[in-house]
Amino acid sequence: MSGERSSAEVSFRSPSPSSREGRRVAVATTTTTTAAAMLNVDTLVSLGRLAEIAPSPCGTWLAAAIARLEDEGSRYVHDLWKIPADGSPATKLTSGPWNDRAPRFRPDGALLFLSNRPIGKSPEEGEDQRAQVWALPSLGEPTRVTDEPLGVSEFRIAGDVLVVKTDVWPGVVHDKQREHAKERGKRGPSGLRYTSMTVRFWDHWIPSAAPHFVVIDAQGRRDLTPSADREYRETDWDLSPDGRWIATARAFLEDDQIHADTLRVIEVATGHVRELGPQARVSVHAPRFDASSSRIAISRELRVSDDALPRRNLVVIDLDGNEHVRAADYDRWPVPALWDGDDVICTVDEAGRTDVVRIGANEIASLTNARTHANVVKLGDRFAAIRSGATEAPRAVLVGVADVLGGAGSKELADPSGFDPSVTRGVRIEELQVPTADGKSVHTLVLFPEGEGPFPTLLWIHGGPISHFGDVWHWRWNPLVMLEAGFAVALPNARGSTGYGHDWAAEVWADWGGRCFDDLMRVTDALEARKDVGKIAAMGGSFGGYMTAWIGGNTERFAALVDHAGLYDLRAFKGVTDFPGFFAAMIGGDLERWSPHRFVDRWKTPTLVIHGDKDYRVPVGEALSLFEALQTRGVPSELLLFPDENHWILKPRNVRQWYEAVLEFLGRHLR
């Protein structure tokens, strides 16, 4: 972002519990006016959604999976596209009512992908809709590569070695897996029996069938993990370039009921297993082999204390177990994407954006310095990524290339999403640095619609809490929809936010309603002092919903509150969330201290409570308890419940209803 830098005198006048009357501080601002999409919710849900890119072996184009609306706008399905590296127009490779996704190339140039397309039957008559690996040759129609009874969730290819991750029923021979699943689905029994946590995850109960690694090569099909149970559920993994090794996180529950992930290497030829690195109080993410297949880069967390946020490091470890921490003094959290020679290419949250960074043995260099980047791949001798911004839908770019069209550090490629900048009008974006009580500052992005205001304004609080708001496109919570309706939106990165150093993120640990709340109140003070800001509402989801509930019982300064999937009674929440041990540690030992239910008798602000019934991360009981408490006390309140949604609202028609309800509620109380 660029723009003139200025300061404005702001007098704090918050009625929050910690009085700051009469204190005057300078709020540093950076202003940017840019062409931004003033899109409504119908436009938002109708855009193509770039999900993943894969580099062709020739280095001249990217295969991309892009979601589009299907079934009269009721669901999304993915097609595969060809996006040339020279910037020429994209062309569609597949189409139909099925999901074609997860593109990866075979060395011979054939494009492999996951699809639930039927085999010789129409989709309605197909045996099932489970995904298999398919191959799209340079000429001709797709052909099926795998026939796993319960389908394929992920796959990797190296030479002529294909490794898939597939569910397997325990105690059932391979040839009977499909029949067993069909019989259980039709006639039962349906009972699930557990002997340890976890019993459910996000929006589903943990099934009896468990993920296994299966190799398909010249020797046939072999299950490399025949006794696997829970080890590989929701874990990151990689296949070495020579096809000899699988590097995977292995999940297990420690004695303190907190999950850990160690680094496990599986030999493809034999299934022999080796454990690398620490075996306790550790979490491993994003393992990536180098070109020699002898080293693995990982993002690793070590829990050094029960009451502190784990520190994260970039670690390089070889197959003998020798390891080295790269950039040990780098106060950010790099996540490896791939290797380039001896360097590891990572993504890193950095002050409201996500950069692509090259980390060598002795130096760190940024390849980007604006917006947010993900899915970084090597395309010939260049890098490509998916880039997005607060005013830019996700698109493929070449990274590390200065180009006037693409902005600093990237060059734009064709964008078949339907996002049309010609239908935009100017939007003002300001970056505020609001001083905190302890001499630090809260970085806040504020987006304003056209005009002079004052605008009704939304203080959006991000989830996590270990997360951040950045210069990134949001499919679920897009501030541009609010701008189109005439609202301004403030996106604060209070304590708990990533991209500002470990300590800033760690200061929300076991302090949920403390410094983070104070940070948000000071941002609100700064907003209230502005002539272009009118009435203010607070809203958030997950931890943001928790903080909205905390606000409801601790201040009356907001005109309205929107609490989406928020925590309300931490005593009840701890026993029913899907990861109770971890959340108890993060909230702190004294659940009563930080529980918003304690202050509901003070609650006066009109509130919209939103929740999905299939949310097992923050179960729907939190919303029901809050709504009942507000109704009992006569607080103006409404409940919007989605019986078929989870922690997020994902179905297109439900997304429309979500935005329409929020905008109507806020408009009624803020205008």
C-alpha positions in Angstrom: 0.0 0.0 0.0 1.1 3.5 -0.7 -0.1 7.0 0.2 0.5 10.1 2.2 1.2 9.6 5.9 -0.5 11.9 8.4 -1.5 11.9 12.1 -4.7 13.0 13.8 -5.3 13.9 17.4 -7.8 11.6 19.0 -9.3 11.9 22.5 -10.2 8.6 24.1 -13.7 8.7 25.5 -14.6 5.1 25.9 -17.0 4.0 28.6 -15.1 0.7 28.8 -14.2 -0.6 32.3 -10.6 0.7 32.1 -11.2 4.5 31.9 -9.0 6.5 29.6 -10.8 9.9 29.8 -8.9 12.9 28.7 -5.9 11.0 27.3 -4.9 12.2 23.8 -2.8 10.2 21.4 -1.7 10.4 17.8 -3.1 7.8 15.4 -0.8 7.3 12.4 -2.7 6.7 9.1 -1.8 5.7 5.6 -4.4 6.4 3.0 -4.8 4.6 -0.4 -7.5 5.1 -3.0 -7.9 2.3 -5.4 -10.3 0.8 -7.9 -12.3 -1.6 -5.8 -15.2 -3.9 -6.5 -18.4 -2.4 -5.0 -20.1 -5.8 -5.3 -23.3 -7.0 -3.9 -23.9 -10.5 -2.5 -25.3 -11.8 -5.8 -22.1 -10.9 -7.7 -20.0 -12.3 -4.9 -21.5 -15.8 -5.0 -21.6 -15.9 -8.8 -17.8 -15.3 -9.3 -15.6 -18.2 -10.2 -13.5 -19.2 -7.3 -9.8 -20.1 -8.0 -9.0 -22.9 -5.6 -5.7 -24.4 -6.7 -2.9 -24.2 -9.3 -0.4 -26.8 -10.5 2.6 -26.2 -12.8 2.9 -28.0 -16.2 6.2 -30.0 -16.7 7.0 -27.7 -19.7 6.8 -24.6 -17.6 4.5 -22.7 -20.0 1.1 -23.0 -18.2 -0.8 -23.7 -15.0 -3.6 -26.1 -14.5 -6.2 -24.5 -12.2 -9.3 -25.7 -10.4 -12.0 -23.0 -10.4 -15.4 -23.4 -8.7 -18.6 -22.2 -10.4 -22.3 -22.2 -9.5 -24.3 -25.3 -10.5 -27.8 -26.7 -10.0 -29.5 -23.3 -10.4 -27.2 -21.6 -8.0 -27.5 -24.1 -5.1 -23.9 -25.4 -5.0 -20.4 -25.1 -6.3 -18.6 -27.5 -8.6 -15.0 -27.2 -9.9 -13.7 -27.2 -13.5 -10.1 -27.5 -14.7 -8.7 -24.6 -16.6 -5.4 -23.9 -18.5 -3.8 -20.6 -17.6 -0.8 -19.7 -19.9 2.3 -18.2 -18.3 2.6 -15.6 -21.1 -0.6 -13.9 -20.0 -2.8 -15.1 -22.9 -6.4 -16.0 -22.3 -7.3 -19.1 -20.2 -9.2 -22.0 -21.7 -11.5 -24.5 -20.0 -10.2 -28.2 -19.9 -13.2 -29.9 -18.2 -16.8 -29.3 -17.6 -19.9 -31.0 -16.3 -22.0 -31.4 -13.1 -19.1 -33.0 -11.2 -16.2 -31.8 -9.2 -12.8 -31.8 -11.1 -10.2 -30.6 -8.7 -6.7 -31.1 -7.2 -4.7 -31.0 -10.5 -1.2 -32.5 -10.6 0.9 -33.5 -13.6 2.5 -36.8 -14.4 6.0 -36.6 -16.0 4.6 -37.6 -19.4 2.5 -34.4 -19.4 -0.9 -36.1 -18.5 -2.9 -34.0 -16.1 -4.1 -36.0 -13.1 -7.0 -34.8 -11.0 -9.7 -35.8 -8.5 -13.2 -36.2 -9.8 -16.5 -37.7 -8.7 -17.6 -38.2 -12.3 -19.4 -41.4 -13.0 -18.0 -44.4 -14.8 -20.2 -45.3 -17.8 -23.4 -44.1 -16.0 -25.2 -40.8 -15.5 -24.5 -39.1 -12.2 -28.0 -40.0 -10.9 -27.4 -43.7 -11.6 -23.8 -43.9 -10.5 -22.9 -46.4 -7.7 -21.6 -43.5 -5.6 -20.1 -40.0 -6.0 -16.8 -40.7 -4.3 -13.8 -39.1 -5.9 -11.1 -41.1 -7.8 -7.9 -40.1 -9.6 -8.5 -39.4 -13.3 -6.0 -38.6 -16.1 -6.6 -36.0 -18.8 -4.2 -36.7 -21.7 -3.0 -33.9 -24.0 -5.5 -35.3 -26.5 -8.7 -37.3 -25.7 -11.1 -37.8 -22.9 -10.3 -38.3 -19.2 -9.7 -41.9 -18.1 -10.0 -43.3 -14.6 -6.7 -44.2 -12.8 -7.9 -45.5 -9.4 -10.8 -47.5 -8.1 -10.6 -47.1 -4.4 -13.7 -48.5 -2.7 -14.2 -45.5 -0.5 -12.8 -42.9 -2.9 -9.6 -40.8 -2.8 -9.2 -37.7 -0.6 -5.7 -36.7 -1.7 -2.9 -37.9 -4.0 0.7 -37.3 -5.0 2.6 -38.4 -8.1 6.4 -38.9 -8.6 7.6 -40.6 -11.7 5.5 -43.7 -12.1 4.7 -43.8 -8.4 1.2 -42.7 -7.4 0.3 -42.5 -3.7 -3.3 -41.9 -2.6 -4.9 -41.2 0.7 -8.0 -43.2 1.0 -10.4 -44.4 3.8 -10.4 -48.0 4.8 -12.8 -49.9 7.0 -10.9 -51.7 9.8 -11.1 -55.5 9.7 -12.7 -55.7 6.2 -10.7 -57.1 3.3 -10.1 -54.9 0.3 -12.4 -56.7 -2.0 -15.3 -56.3 0.5 -14.8 -52.7 1.4 -17.3 -51.3 -1.1 -20.0 -53.8 -0.3 -19.5 -53.3 3.4 -19.8 -49.5 3.1 -23.0 -49.9 1.0 -24.5 -52.3 3.5 -23.8 -50.1 6.5 -25.2 -47.1 4.7 -28.4 -48.8 3.8 -29.1 -51.1 6.8 -26.7 -50.1 9.6 -25.8 -50.4 12.3 -25.0 -46.7 12.6 -23.4 -46.7 16.1 -19.9 -45.2 16.5 -17.8 -46.5 19.4 -14.8 -44.6 20.8 -12.1 -45.3 23.3 -10.4 -42.0 23.2 -10.8 -38.4 22.0 -11.3 -36.9 19.4 -14.8 -38.1 18.6 -15.8 -35.4 16.1 -14.2 -32.8 13.9 -15.6 -29.5 12.5 -18.9 -30.8 11.1 -18.7 -34.6 11.3 -18.3 -37.5 13.7 -15.1 -39.4 13.3 -16.0 -42.5 11.3 -14.8 -46.0 11.8 -13.1 -46.0 8.4 -9.6 -44.4 8.7 -7.2 -42.8 6.2 -4.5 -45.1 4.8 -1.6 -44.4 2.4 -1.9 -46.6 -0.7 0.7 -46.8 -3.4 -0.1 -47.7 -7.0 3.0 -48.4 -9.2 4.5 -51.0 -11.5 4.2 -53.6 -8.7 0.5 -53.1 -8.3 -1.5 -51.7 -5.4 -0.2 -51.8 -1.8 -1.5 -50.5 1.4 1.5 -48.9 3.2 -0.3 -48.4 6.5 -2.6 -51.4 7.0 -3.1 -50.8 10.7 -3.7 -47.1 10.6 -6.5 -45.7 12.7 -6.3 -42.0 13.6 -2.7 -41.2 12.8 -3.3 -39.5 9.4 -6.6 -37.7 9.8 -6.3 -34.1 8.7 -2.5 -34.2 8.5 -0.1 -32.7 6.0 2.1 -34.9 3.9 4.4 -35.0 0.8 5.9 -37.6 -1.6 9.6 -37.3 -2.4 10.6 -36.5 -6.0 12.2 -39.9 -6.5 9.0 -41.6 -5.2 10.8 -43.5 -2.4 9.5 -41.7 0.7 6.4 -40.3 2.2 6.8 -37.6 4.8 3.7 -37.1 6.9 2.6 -35.6 10.2 1.4 -38.3 12.6 -1.3 -37.2 15.0 -1.8 -38.5 18.5 -3.3 -37.4 21.8 -0.9 -36.7 24.6 -1.5 -37.3 28.3 -2.7 -33.7 28.8 -5.4 -34.3 26.2 -3.8 -31.9 23.7 -3.1 -33.2 20.2 0.5 -33.5 18.9 1.9 -34.2 15.4 5.3 -35.8 14.9 7.2 -36.2 11.7 7.0 -39.7 10.2 8.8 -41.0 7.1 7.4 -44.1 5.3 9.4 -46.0 2.8 7.2 -46.6 -0.2 8.9 -49.9 -1.3 8.5 -51.6 2.1 6.1 -49.5 4.3 8.9 -49.3 6.9 8.4 -46.3 9.3 10.8 -43.9 10.9 10.1 -41.1 13.3 12.2 -38.0 12.9 12.7 -35.2 15.4 11.0 -34.6 18.8 8.3 -37.1 19.8 6.4 -35.1 22.4 4.7 -31.7 22.7 5.3 -30.9 19.1 3.2 -30.1 16.0 4.4 -30.5 12.4 3.0 -28.7 9.4 3.6 -28.6 5.6 6.5 -31.2 5.2 8.3 -30.5 1.8 11.0 -32.7 0.3 13.9 -31.0 -1.5 14.9 -32.1 -5.1 17.4 -34.6 -3.8 14.7 -36.4 -1.7 17.1 -36.3 1.2 15.9 -33.3 3.2 12.5 -32.2 4.5 11.5 -28.7 5.4 8.7 -28.4 8.0 7.0 -25.7 10.0 7.2 -26.9 13.6 5.8 -25.9 16.9 7.2 -26.9 20.3 5.1 -26.5 23.4 7.7 -25.3 25.9 5.1 -24.2 28.5 1.5 -25.2 29.3 0.4 -21.6 29.6 2.1 -20.0 26.5 1.6 -20.0 22.8 4.0 -22.5 21.2 6.9 -21.0 19.2 7.0 -21.9 15.5 10.2 -22.4 13.4 11.2 -23.4 10.0 13.2 -26.7 10.5 15.2 -28.6 7.9 15.7 -32.3 8.8 17.4 -35.1 6.8 16.4 -38.7 6.6 19.0 -39.6 9.3 17.2 -37.3 11.8 19.8 -34.4 11.7 18.1 -31.1 11.9 18.7 -27.4 11.6 16.5 -24.5 12.5 16.5 -21.9 9.6 16.2 -18.2 10.4 16.0 -18.9 14.1 15.9 -15.1 14.9 13.2 -14.4 12.3 10.3 -13.2 14.3 7.6 -14.5 11.9 6.1 -17.9 11.2 7.2 -19.2 7.8 5.3 -22.1 6.2 7.3 -24.0 3.6 5.8 -24.2 0.1 8.7 -25.7 -1.9 12.4 -25.9 -2.3 14.5 -23.9 -4.8 18.0 -25.4 -4.7 19.2 -25.0 -1.1 16.6 -22.3 -0.3 13.1 -22.9 1.1 10.3 -20.8 -0.4 7.8 -20.0 2.3 4.6 -18.0 2.8 4.8 -15.6 5.8 2.1 -13.4 7.4 3.6 -9.9 7.5 1.6 -6.9 8.9 -1.7 -7.5 7.2 -0.5 -9.4 4.1 1.0 -12.8 3.3 4.3 -12.6 1.5 6.3 -15.1 -0.4 9.8 -15.3 1.2 13.0 -17.1 0.2 14.9 -18.4 3.2 18.4 -19.6 2.6 21.0 -20.9 5.0 22.1 -17.3 5.9 19.6 -14.9 4.4 16.0 -14.0 4.0 14.6 -12.3 0.9 11.0 -11.3 0.1 9.6 -12.0 -3.3 6.4 -10.0 -2.8 5.5 -7.0 -0.6 1.8 -6.5 -1.1 -1.5 -8.4 -0.8 -1.8 -12.0 0.1 -0.3 -15.1 -1.7 -1.0 -18.8 -1.4 -0.4 -22.1 -3.3 3.1 -21.2 -4.4 4.5 -23.4 -7.1 7.6 -23.6 -9.4 6.8 -22.9 -13.0 9.9 -23.5 -15.1 12.5 -21.1 -13.6 9.8 -18.9 -12.1 7.3 -19.0 -9.3 3.6 -18.7 -9.5 1.0 -18.3 -6.8 -2.6 -17.4 -6.2 -2.8 -13.7 -5.2 -5.7 -11.8 -3.7 -6.4 -8.5 -2.0 -9.2 -6.8 -0.1 -10.3 -5.4 -3.5 -9.1 -8.2 -5.8 -10.6 -11.7 -6.2 -8.0 -14.5 -6.2 -6.1 -14.9 -9.5 -2.9 -16.6 -10.7 0.3 -14.5 -10.8 3.9 -14.9 -11.5 5.8 -14.0 -8.3 9.0 -12.0 -8.1 8.3 -10.2 -11.4 7.9 -6.4 -11.3 5.0 -5.5 -13.5 2.9 -2.3 -13.7 -0.3 -4.3 -14.2 0.2 -6.7 -11.3 1.7 -4.5 -8.7 4.9 -4.8 -6.8 6.5 -8.2 -7.0 4.1 -10.0 -9.3 2.7 -10.3 -12.9 -0.9 -11.0 -13.5 -2.0 -14.0 -15.6 -5.4 -14.6 -17.2 -8.4 -14.4 -14.8 -11.4 -16.5 -15.8 -13.3 -15.8 -12.6 -15.6 -13.2 -14.0 -14.3 -10.5 -11.6 -14.7 -7.3 -13.6 -12.8 -4.2 -12.5 -14.6 -2.1 -15.0 -17.7 -2.1 -12.9 -15.9 -0.8 -9.8 -15.7 2.7 -8.3 -13.2 4.2 -6.0 -12.8 3.0 -2.5 -10.7 4.6 0.1 -8.5 2.3 2.2 -6.7 3.6 5.3 -4.1 1.8 7.5 -4.2 3.0 11.1 -1.6 2.5 13.8 -3.6 3.0 17.0 -1.5 3.3 20.2 -2.1 0.7 22.9 -1.9 1.0 26.7 1.6 -0.5 26.8 3.1 1.7 24.1 2.6 -0.6 21.1 0.1 -0.2 18.3 -2.8 -1.9 16.7 -2.6 -2.1 12.9 -6.1 -1.6 11.4 -7.3 -1.5 7.9 -10.4 0.7 7.3 -12.3 0.5 4.1 -14.6 3.4 3.1 -17.2 3.6 0.3 -17.3 6.6 -2.0 -18.4 9.9 -0.5 -17.6 12.0 2.5 -19.7 10.3 5.2 -20.2 10.0 8.0 -20.7 6.3 7.3 -22.2 3.7 9.6 -19.2 1.6 10.5 -18.6 -2.1 11.3 -15.8 -3.1 13.7 -15.1 -6.6 12.4 -13.1 -8.9 14.8 -11.3 -11.8 13.3 -11.4 -15.4 14.5 -8.7 -17.6 15.7 -7.7 -15.9 17.8 -4.3 -16.8 16.4 -5.0 -15.3 12.9 -5.2 -12.0 11.2 -7.1 -9.6 9.0 -5.1 -8.7 5.9 -5.1 -7.4 2.4 -6.9 -10.6 1.2 -10.1 -11.6 -0.5 -12.8 -13.1 1.8 -15.4 -15.4 0.3 -17.3 -15.7 3.6 -16.9 -12.3 5.1 -16.3 -9.8 2.3 -16.2 -6.2 3.4 -17.0 -5.0 -0.2 -20.5 -6.2 0.1 -20.9 -4.0 3.2 -19.3 -1.1 1.4 -21.8 -1.5 -1.5 -24.6 -1.1 1.1 -23.0 2.1 2.4 -21.1 0.9 5.4 -17.4 1.5 6.3 -15.5 -1.5 7.7 -12.6 -1.5 10.2 -10.5 -4.7 10.3 -8.3 -4.5 13.4 -5.3 -6.8 14.2 -5.4 -6.8 18.0 -3.5 -9.1 20.3 -3.5 -12.6 18.9 -2.9 -11.5 15.3 -0.1 -13.1 13.3 2.3 -11.1 11.2 3.5 -8.8 14.0 5.9 -11.1 15.9 5.5 -14.0 18.3 4.9 -11.9 21.4 2.0 -9.9 19.8 0.2 -13.2 18.9 1.0 -14.8 22.3 -0.5 -12.0 24.4 -4.0 -13.3 23.8 -3.1 -16.7 25.2 -4.9 -17.2 28.5 -6.0 -13.6 28.3 -9.0 -13.7 26.0 -11.0 -10.8 27.5 -8.0 -8.7 28.6 -5.5 -6.9 26.4 -7.3 -7.8 23.1 -10.5 -6.2 24.3 -8.6 -3.1 25.4 -6.9 -2.9 22.0 -10.3 -3.1 20.2 -11.7 -0.4 22.5 -8.8 1.9 21.6 -9.4 1.3 17.9 -13.1 2.1 18.5 -12.0 5.4 20.2 -10.0 6.3 17.2 -12.9 5.6 14.9 -15.4 7.6 17.0 -13.1 10.6 16.8 -13.3 10.7 13.0 -15.8 12.9 11.1 -16.3 10.3 8.4 -17.5 7.6 10.9 -21.1 7.5 12.2 -22.7 4.9 14.5 -20.5 1.8 15.0 -21.5 -1.9 15.3 -19.2 -4.7 16.4 -19.3 -8.1 14.8 -17.2 -11.2 14.5 -17.2 -15.0 14.1 -15.7 -17.8 16.2 -13.2 -16.0 18.5 -14.6 -12.8 16.9 -18.0 -13.9 18.1 -16.6 -14.6 21.5 -15.2 -11.1 21.7 -18.5 -9.7 20.4 -20.2 -11.5 23.4 -17.5 -10.2 25.7 -18.2 -6.7 24.4 -22.0 -7.1 24.9 -21.5 -7.6 28.7 -18.8 -5.0 29.2 -19.7 -1.9 27.3 -22.8 -0.2 25.8 -20.9 1.9 23.3 -21.9 0.0 20.1 -25.2 0.5 18.3 -25.6 -3.2 17.4 -23.8 -6.5 17.7 -23.6 -9.5 15.3 -22.3 -12.7 16.9 -21.5 -15.5 14.4 -20.6 -18.9 15.8 -19.3 -17.3 19.0 -18.4 -18.8 22.4 -20.6 -17.6 25.2 -20.5 -20.0 28.2 -16.9 -21.3 28.4 -17.8 -23.9 31.1 -20.3 -25.6 28.8 -18.2 -25.1 25.7 -15.1 -26.9 27.0 -16.9 -30.2 27.2 -18.5 -30.3 23.8 -16.0 -28.7 21.4 -14.1 -31.0 19.2 -10.6 -30.2 20.7 -11.3 -29.5 24.4 -7.8 -29.9 25.7 -6.3 -27.4 23.3 -9.0 -24.8 23.8 -8.8 -25.1 27.6 -5.1 -24.4 27.4 -5.6 -21.5 25.0 -8.4 -19.9 27.1 -6.5 -20.5 30.3 -7.2 -22.6 33.4 -9.9 -20.3 34.8 -12.7 -20.7 32.3 -15.1 -18.8 34.5 -12.9 -15.7 34.5 -13.1 -15.1 30.7 -16.6 -16.4 30.1 -19.0 -13.8 28.6 -22.1 -15.4 30.3 -21.0 -13.9 33.6 -21.8 -10.4 32.3 -25.1 -11.0 30.5 -27.1 -9.1 33.0 -25.3 -5.9 31.9 -26.1 -6.6 28.2 -28.3 -3.9 26.6 -27.1 -3.7 22.9 -29.4 -5.1 20.1 -27.8 -8.4 18.9 -28.1 -10.7 16.0 -26.9 -14.3 16.9 -26.0 -16.5 13.9 -25.0 -20.2 14.0 -24.8 -23.4 12.0 -26.3 -26.5 13.6 -23.5 -28.7 12.3 -20.8 -26.7 13.9 -18.8 -29.0 16.2 -15.9 -26.5 16.8 -18.3 -24.1 18.5 -21.4 -26.1 19.0 -24.8 -24.5 18.5 -25.6 -24.7 22.2 -23.5 -21.5 22.6 -25.9 -19.6 20.3 -29.0 -21.1 21.9 -27.8 -20.2 25.4 -26.9 -16.7 24.5 -30.2 -16.1 22.6 -32.3 -17.5 25.5 -30.4 -15.3 28.0 -30.9 -12.2 25.9 -34.6 -12.9 25.3 -35.2 -13.6 29.0 -33.6 -10.2 29.9 -35.6 -8.3 27.3 -32.5 -7.4 25.1 -33.6 -6.8 21.5 -32.2 -10.0 19.9 -32.6 -12.3 16.9 -31.4 -15.7 16.1 -30.5 -16.8 12.5 -29.9 -20.6 12.5 -28.7 -22.7 9.5 -29.6 -26.4 10.1 -27.4 -27.5 7.2 -24.3 -25.5 7.8 -21.2 -25.8 10.0 -18.8 -23.2 11.5 -18.9 -21.4 8.1 -21.9 -20.6 5.9 -20.9 -22.1 2.6 -23.9 -22.9 0.4 -24.6 -20.1 -2.1 -28.2 -19.5 -1.2 -27.4 -19.5 2.5 -24.6 -17.0 1.9 -27.1 -14.7 0.3 -29.5 -15.1 3.3 -26.6 -14.4 5.7 -25.6 -11.1 4.1 -29.2 -10.0 3.6 -30.0 -10.7 7.3 -26.9 -8.9 8.6 -27.3 -5.9 6.3 -31.0 -5.5 7.2 -30.3 -5.9 10.9 -27.4 -3.4 10.9 -29.2 -1.0 8.6 -32.1 -0.9 11.1 -29.9 -0.1 14.1 -27.1 2.1 12.5 -28.8 4.3 10.0 
